[in-house]
Amino acid sequence: MARDIANELGGPDHVHAAAAKPAGVRELSLRSVLCGLAVAAVMGASYPYIVLKLGFGPNVSVVAAFFGYLALGIVFKDYNRWENNIVQTAGTAAAQTAFMCVLLAAFDMLSASQTVSFNLSLTPLESFMWLTSAGLLGVLLAVPMRQHFVVDEKLTYADGLAAGETLIVLDGRGAGARLAARALAIGAIASAAVMLMTEDARVLAWFPSITLAGTAVMMTTGVGLNWSLLSLGSGMLVGLRINVSMLLGMVISWIIAPYALLHYGVIKANFTKNDVLFWVMWPATAMLVASGLAALVLRWKILVKTFRNLSTASAGADSFPMKWVVTGVFVTAIALIVTQKLNLGLDLWMTTAAIVLSVPMMLVGLRVLGETNWGPISSLSNVMQVIFGALAPGHILANMVASGTTGTIAVESEALMQDYKAGHMIGSSPKNLTIMQLLATPIGAAAVSWTYPLLRDTYGIVGENAGLSSPISRRWAGFAEILSKGLSHELYMVPLASGFIAGEAIVAVIVPLLVVFGLVH
C-alpha cells in the first residue's frame, strides 16, 4: 500500500513544489517544541499498549502529523507545515523509544519461564536510563545515514512520502484539512468510547470479552471476540495480506492444532492454554526468524550496495554538525556502557560489541526499509541473539540485554528516517529535526518506563489470562530460551525444525513465486 502511495506521489525522489521554505518562517519555535513534547508524551504513553496488544508497531509518522495538526491548531491559527514536521518527528521519536516495551515484556516472560534461570526486573528509573542512553545513541548514529539514504541515494521511504503529503494537506487549512481533522476526531472519540465500555478498560465493563460457543477445546484456548476499535483500525492500515496471514495463523494455532495435539496424545484431555502455546510458540518463533532471515538473504544485492556506497555520502549544508554527532555518540556510548554495567550487570566488552554491531544492523535495516517499506530490525535482532549466543554461550542475560541494546539503538532509525524523508519533501531543516528527536527521545523513554509496569500489572503479560501477549516479545524470549539450551536440545528439536522448514519454504519459495507471477507486491 505504501509503495503504491510512493508511485502516485512521483517516485522515490519526490520533492513537493512547496519544498522551498519562505524566508523567515518559523520552524523550531517555542510553540512547536512545547507542542512536540506534549505529543511525545501522549504517543509515548499510548504506544506500548498498542504494541503489546497487537504484537507489532504500526507506522506512527502519519498519526504524529495529525496529532501535530491538532496540538498546534487548537491554540494557534498561524502555524505552518514546518512546525508541524517538528511536532511530528517528536511524536515519532517518542513512539519508537516506547516500542521497546517489547523487550521489557520479554524480560518478564523469561523471568516467569520454568525452563531457564533468568531474573531481571528493572525499576522505572533504570529502564529510563537504559532506553534514554540507547535511544539517543540511535538518533545520533542515524544522522549521517539520513544524508546517505535520503539525500544521496534518494530511497523511497514510502511512509515518509505519505507523511510529507499529510503535512502539506493539513497545512492547506482548506476543506481537505478540515475533513481529515474531523475524521480523526470522530475515530478517536469512537475508539475511546468503546474502550471505556469494554471489560478490558476496568471502568464501565459493559462489553465483556466473548468466547466463541463450541467445543471444550475452543473454550479452553480462548478463541473469541474482543470489543475494541484498536484492532479494527490497525487492520485497516496494515492491508489484506497481513490480516489474512494473522487470521490463518489463529485458526491453525488455536483451533486446528489443539485437536491434532490431543489426537496424537501430545497433550492430555485436561490441557491448559499454555500447553498448546508451548507447541505453537516454537514453530511460530522459528517461522518468524527463518522468514525474516530468508527475506533478508533474498535481498542480498541491497545489502552489498549499502556497504559499497556508504563511503561516498556527502555532507549537507543544513545537516546536524558531524562534530556534534561524534561528541554525542561518545558521551551516550559511555553512559550506555555504565548504565548496563551497573543496572543490568553486562560486561563492558559486551555493551561495546553491541554498539559496534548496531551500525551494520542499521545500515542493512534502513536500506531494506527504504527500498521495500519493510522494517527488518526485529528480525535482525534475532541475528544479534545468535551472535551473542556464540560470544557468550548459555549466558541468557547477555543474550537478551546485548541483542536488546542493538535493537533499541537500531529501531530508532526506522521511523526517524521516514520523518527525514518527509522533511526533505517540504524543505525542513534536518538539524532542527534532529534536535527535536533528541529532546523527545527521553520523553518516550520516561513514558514507557512508567507506563509499562502499569500495563503489566493491570492486564498481565504472562499466564493463562494475560491480556497483552506481545508475539514479538515471545519470539525474542523464546529464541533466547532456545539458544540457552542449544538448538539440538530434544525439548525444542521437533517444533523448532518444523517451524524453520515452514518459514524457509514460505518466504524462500512460495512468496518469490507469487511475486514473479504478479500475485503479490
Residue pairs with C-beta under 8 A, 6 or more apart in sequence:
1 239
2 59
2 158
2 159
2 161
2 162
2 373
3 156
3 158
3 372
3 373
3 521
4 521
5 158
5 161
5 162
5 165
6 12
6 14
6 156
6 158
6 161
6 162
6 373
9 161
9 162
9 165
11 156
12 154
12 155
12 156
12 157
13 154
14 161
14 425
15 424
15 425
16 164
16 165
16 168
16 425
16 426
18 81
18 168
18 426
18 427
19 424
19 425
19 426
19 427
20 427
21 27
21 82
21 426
21 427
21 428
25 80
25 82
26 32
26 80
26 82
26 83
27 82
27 83
27 85
27 86
27 428
27 429
27 432
28 86
28 429
28 432
28 435
28 436
29 83
29 86
31 72
31 75
31 76
31 79
31 83
32 72
32 79
32 83
32 84
32 86
32 87
32 436
33 86
33 436
33 439
35 68
35 71
35 72
35 75
35 83
35 87
36 68
36 86
36 87
36 89
36 90
36 91
36 436
36 439
36 440
37 90
37 439
37 440
37 443
38 71
39 64
39 67
39 68
39 71
39 87
39 90
39 91
39 94
40 90
40 91
40 93
40 94
40 440
40 443
40 444
40 447
41 94
41 443
41 447
42 67
42 91
43 60
43 63
43 64
43 67
43 91
43 92
43 94
43 95
43 98
43 444
44 94
44 95
44 97
44 98
44 443
44 444
44 445
44 446
44 447
44 448
44 451
45 98
45 447
45 448
45 451
47 57
47 60
47 94
47 95
47 98
47 99
47 101
47 448
48 98
48 99
48 101
48 447
48 448
48 451
48 452
48 455
49 451
49 455
49 468
50 57
50 58
50 230
50 234
51 57
51 98
51 99
51 101
51 102
51 470
51 472
52 101
52 102
52 105
52 455
52 461
52 468
52 469
52 470
52 473
53 230
53 231
53 467
53 468
54 230
54 231
54 234
55 469
55 470
55 471
55 472
56 238
56 471
56 472
57 95
57 99
58 234
58 237
58 238
59 159
59 237
59 415
59 418
60 91
60 92
60 95
60 96
60 415
61 88
61 92
61 159
61 160
61 162
61 163
61 415
61 418
61 419
61 422
62 159
62 162
62 163
62 166
63 91
64 87
64 88
64 89
64 90
64 91
64 92
64 95
64 163
65 84
65 85
65 88
65 163
65 166
65 167
65 170
65 422
66 166
66 170
66 180
66 181
66 184
67 87
67 88
67 91
68 83
68 84
68 85
68 86
68 87
68 88
68 91
69 84
69 170
69 177
69 180
69 181
70 181
70 184
70 185
71 87
72 79
72 83
72 84
72 87
73 79
73 181
80 171
81 167
81 168
81 170
81 171
81 426
82 426
82 427
82 428
84 167
84 170
84 171
85 167
85 419
85 422
85 423
85 426
85 428
85 433
86 428
86 432
86 433
86 436
88 163
88 167
88 419
88 422
89 416
89 419
89 423
89 433
89 436
89 437
89 440
90 436
90 437
90 439
90 440
90 443
91 440
92 415
92 416
92 418
92 419
92 437
93 135
93 139
93 412
93 415
93 416
93 436
93 437
93 440
93 441
93 444
94 440
94 441
94 443
94 444
94 447
95 415
95 444
96 135
96 411
96 412
96 414
96 415
96 416
96 444
97 131
97 132
97 135
97 412
97 441
97 444
97 445
97 448
98 444
98 445
98 447
98 448
98 451
99 411
100 131
100 404
100 407
100 408
100 411
100 448
101 448
101 451
101 452
101 455
102 470
102 472
102 473
102 476
103 400
103 404
103 407
103 408
103 473
103 476
104 122
104 127
104 448
104 452
105 452
105 456
105 461
105 468
105 470
105 473
106 400
106 404
106 470
106 473
106 474
106 476
106 477
106 480
107 118
107 120
107 121
107 122
107 400
107 477
108 456
108 461
108 462
109 461
109 462
109 473
109 474
109 477
110 116
110 118
110 120
110 396
110 400
110 477
110 480
110 481
111 118
111 119
111 120
111 121
112 462
112 463
113 477
113 481
115 481
115 485
115 491
116 396
116 480
116 481
116 484
116 485
117 396
118 396
118 397
118 400
120 344
120 397
120 400
120 401
122 130
122 343
122 344
124 449
124 450
124 453
125 449
126 339
126 343
126 344
127 445
127 448
127 449
127 452
128 442
128 445
128 446
128 449
128 450
129 335
129 339
129 343
130 336
130 339
130 340
130 343
130 344
130 408
131 408
131 444
131 445
131 448
131 449
132 441
132 442
132 445
132 446
133 332
133 335
133 336
133 339
134 336
134 405
134 408
134 409
135 408
135 409
135 412
135 441
135 442
135 444
135 445
136 328
136 332
136 438
136 441
136 442
137 329
137 332
137 333
137 336
137 355
137 358
137 409
138 358
138 362
138 408
138 409
138 410
138 411
138 412
138 413
139 412
139 416
139 434
139 437
139 438
139 441
140 325
140 328
140 329
140 332
140 438
141 329
141 358
141 359
141 362
141 409
141 413
142 362
142 366
142 412
142 413
142 416
142 417
143 319
143 320
143 322
143 325
143 430
143 434
144 313
144 322
144 325
145 362
145 363
145 366
145 413
145 417
146 319
146 417
146 420
146 430
147 313
147 314
147 315
147 316
147 319
147 430
148 309
148 310
148 313
149 155
149 157
149 366
149 367
149 370
149 417
150 157
150 417
150 420
150 421
150 424
151 314
151 316
151 424
152 309
152 312
152 313
152 314
153 309
153 370
155 367
155 370
155 371
156 370
156 371
156 373
157 369
157 370
157 373
157 417
157 418
157 420
157 421
158 373
159 373
159 418
160 417
160 418
160 419
160 420
160 421
160 422
160 425
161 421
161 422
161 425
163 418
163 419
163 421
163 422
164 421
164 422
164 423
164 424
164 425
164 426
165 425
166 180
167 422
167 426
168 425
168 426
169 176
169 177
169 180
170 177
170 180
170 181
171 177
187 229
187 233
190 229
191 228
191 229
191 230
191 233
194 207
194 227
194 228
194 229
195 201
195 228
195 229
195 230
196 203
196 204
197 203
197 204
197 205
197 206
197 207
197 227
198 205
198 206
198 207
198 208
198 209
198 226
198 227
198 228
199 205
199 207
199 208
199 209
199 227
200 209
200 226
200 228
200 459
200 467
202 458
207 227
209 224
209 225
209 226
209 227
210 224
210 225
210 226
211 218
211 219
211 222
211 223
211 224
212 218
212 223
212 224
212 225
214 223
217 258
217 259
217 262
218 254
218 255
220 258
220 271
220 272
220 273
221 254
221 255
221 258
221 273
221 276
222 254
222 273
223 250
223 254
223 255
235 243
241 520
249 284
253 276
253 280
253 284
254 276
254 280
257 276
257 279
257 280
258 267
258 271
258 276
261 267
261 271
261 275
261 276
261 279
262 269
262 271
266 279
267 275
267 276
267 279
268 275
272 464
273 464
274 464
279 495
281 474
281 478
282 478
282 482
282 492
282 495
282 496
282 499
283 495
283 496
283 498
283 499
283 502
284 471
284 474
284 475
284 499
285 474
285 475
285 478
285 479
285 482
285 496
285 499
286 495
286 496
286 497
286 498
286 499
286 500
286 502
286 503
287 499
287 500
287 502
287 503
287 506
288 379
288 382
288 471
288 475
288 503
289 379
289 382
289 475
289 479
289 500
289 503
290 499
290 500
290 502
290 503
290 504
290 507
291 379
291 503
291 504
291 506
291 507
292 376
292 378
292 379
292 380
292 382
293 379
293 382
293 383
294 503
294 504
294 507
294 508
295 374
295 376
295 379
295 507
295 511
296 303
296 364
296 368
296 376
296 379
296 380
297 508
298 507
298 508
298 512
299 368
299 371
299 372
302 367
302 368
302 371
303 364
303 367
305 367
306 363
306 364
306 366
306 367
307 360
307 363
310 363
315 322
316 430
318 429
318 430
318 431
319 430
319 431
320 430
320 431
320 434
320 435
321 431
328 438
333 355
336 351
336 355
336 405
337 348
337 351
337 352
337 355
340 346
340 350
340 351
340 401
340 405
341 347
341 348
341 351
344 397
344 401
345 397
346 397
346 398
346 401
346 402
347 398
350 388
350 391
350 392
350 398
350 401
350 402
351 402
351 405
353 388
353 391
353 402
354 384
354 388
354 402
354 403
354 405
354 406
354 409
355 405
355 406
355 409
357 384
357 387
357 406
358 405
358 406
358 409
358 410
361 377
361 380
361 383
361 384
361 406
361 410
362 409
362 410
362 413
364 376
364 380
365 375
365 376
365 377
365 380
365 410
365 413
365 414
366 413
366 414
366 417
368 374
368 375
368 376
369 375
369 376
369 414
369 417
370 417
375 414
377 407
377 410
377 411
377 414
378 407
378 411
378 472
378 475
380 407
380 410
381 403
381 404
381 406
381 407
381 410
381 476
382 403
382 475
382 476
382 479
384 402
384 403
384 406
384 407
385 399
385 403
385 476
385 479
385 480
385 483
386 483
388 398
388 399
388 402
388 403
389 399
389 483
389 484
391 398
392 398
392 399
392 402
394 484
396 480
396 481
396 483
396 484
399 480
399 483
399 484
400 476
400 477
400 480
403 476
403 480
404 476
412 441
416 437
419 433
419 437
420 430
420 433
422 428
423 429
423 430
423 433
424 430
455 468
456 468
458 467
459 466
459 467
459 468
460 466
460 467
460 468
461 468
461 469
461 470
461 473
482 489
482 492
482 496
485 491
485 492
487 493
487 496
511 520
514 520
515 521
